[in-house]
Amino acid sequence: MAVEFAVPCPIKLNLTLRVLNRGCDDYHEISSLFWRLRSPESLEACFGSEKDSLSVFGDDIPGENIITRAIRYIRNVCGDDAFPPVDLRLYKRIPMGSGLGAGSGNAAAAICLFRRIYGGIKDAALDLVSVGADVAFLAGDHEVALARGKGEILEGLSGRPNAAVTLFFPCWRSDTKRAYEILDEARERGVMCFVSESEARNEAVAVLDILKDGRKAGLLPNDFLCCAGHEREYGEIAALADESGALAWGLCGSGSAYFALFDPGDGEGLRSMFAAIKNGIYGFQWLQKILVLE
């Protein structure tokens, strides 16, 4: 008899994001305040099939899915008998290239499910960064953490923002590799300066304290915002968020999505925001989707 499970997939919000110096391996190091959220995506697993399989419903994912890579990695580390063949069904609602780590969240959901059922995987020393940069955080125990290195060095922080999240998805996608190239070019021209690791940490802790208290923080720091392009469009969201009484707003990761944080009890602010969009106060012809996370 097949055994079926269904689990939600997480995503992460970069409440702050500072890009530090390149490491000796030519990868950029970051300092970022991560907040893990439950996304509208979900993963279903059915054990008892003849071989591993994955079906994706909703948004298309070109190339190899990160879940397939995660399964292959776990079987390489823990052995082919770590868990029986599994038939997975992924329900996608987050557009690719949004900066929310949704793909990593899909892989994290699968890994957490396998861990919960099969103890050998839980005890194994898994290098989850080799699966995806955000997988270690999204499959971990921290709801809020300061992330350093490539995102794999995590310092759990107490408390969470006292805020509800609204996500805005534009019709364009962001390429993370290209975003770093543009950032490097801007710094070489002297257009952008570095923030030190200690400054970035202090900034992140201060932002978290403000949001835990439900106070207004305004535009949150993200080094990619100045070189993400689409200044008019992102400016429209920022202005609308401010006018609607949002506590904070900013770019999701290296883009392309944008977020606004509201007081959970401020239904009027959300209604004001959606009324402005409906009445055409701002254009928003470029807007593909809006999600309000519970």
Order of alpha helices (4+ residues) and beta strands (2+ residues): beta-beta-beta-alpha-beta-alpha-alpha-alpha-beta-beta-beta-alpha-alpha-beta-alpha-beta-beta-alpha-beta
